[in-house]
Every structure is written in structure tokens, then in C-alpha cells.
């Protein structure tokens, strides 16, 4: 493996571990609170974990040496696995979120144990931040080596793995579910619990 591939592999492993822990924590919190936003977040985190496993498989396959059948190597296979990961993010996570969000908006129910949900989301944000920082560090080092800024590197990089992790974690850190629970606490309205679920599914 090249140095870049090693860095990408490390980034993906950190992302898989972080998202798996996050999915478990959010699942427990969703069961305790009955929050639609947390249920959707759990599904997203499970989908993200599975998607990052796909990125890992792509990295491993792409690192294989050239042979008679593939004289230029297997590097391009990473794009196929990245495509599957992208489909998983938008289809699996998005469709569930929209359906659950619409149901919650039509029939809002009070959310229980709100402090538990807020605490889990804050812990999840910390884990997401660790994964995000790992991906950002890799991308920044590669951008510096090419003498361009981070934004330009993300737009032009030929390595889809670290970019996919970075963008997925950036979206997760926006924290719509946390905002929903805080608004639920402040207003007492359960409608807020369904609003971010619909919006995150549509994005």
C-alpha cells in the first residue's frame, strides 16, 4: 500500500469504529426516549457504518497488485465501492428518515427522557468529531503536498475514500436531532422531533 492508501485505511477504520459506537448509543437512546429524530439518527449511523465498511473493502481490493487480467492494477475499483456507499447513504438513510419523519409530523408524540437523548447526541458528536478530524487531517496533509487549499483538494482529489468520510461526518456534525430535542424541551411541542427527520432525509 502507498502512504496515501495507508492514511485512507486508517481514516476508514476510525470512522467505522466511531459510527458503530454512535449507532449503539443512539439506538439505546431512541428506545428510552421514543424520539423519531433519534431513531432516524440510529438508522443513519448504521448506514454510515455499513457504507464505511464498503469503503474499506474498496481500499483493500484497490491495493491488490497488477496481474495479467488487470495490468494497471485495481485502483479504480475504489470508485465502484464508493458509489455503493453513496447509494446506501441516500437510499437507506434517506427513505427511512422521510417515512419516519412524515409519520411523526402527522402523529407527534411526547418524547420521554429528553436529557438522555441530549447527552447521547453530545457524546455522538464527540465521536463524529474524532472521525471528522482524522479525515480532515489526511485531506489537509495531501492538499498541502499539492500546494492547494483544502476545498480545492476535496473537489479534485482522485481518492474518494477520505473525502467521503469527511463529507459524511461534516453532515452528521450539523446536529439537527440535537436541535430538535432542545426545541422540544423549550417549547413542549413534539412536532420538532419529526421536522429534522424529514429534512435530513430530503438532503
Secondary structure, DSSP 4 states (H G I P E B T S, - for coil): --HHHHHHHHHHHHHHHHHHHHHHHHHHHHHHH--HHHHHHHHHHHHHHHHHHHHHHHHHHHTSPP-SS-TT-STTHHHHHHHHHHHIIIIIIHHHHHHHHHHHHHS--PPS-HHHHHHHHHHHHHHHHHHHHHHHHHHHHHHHHTT--HHHHHHH-S-HHHHHHHHHHHHHTT-HHHHHHHHHHHH--THHHHHHHHHHHH-
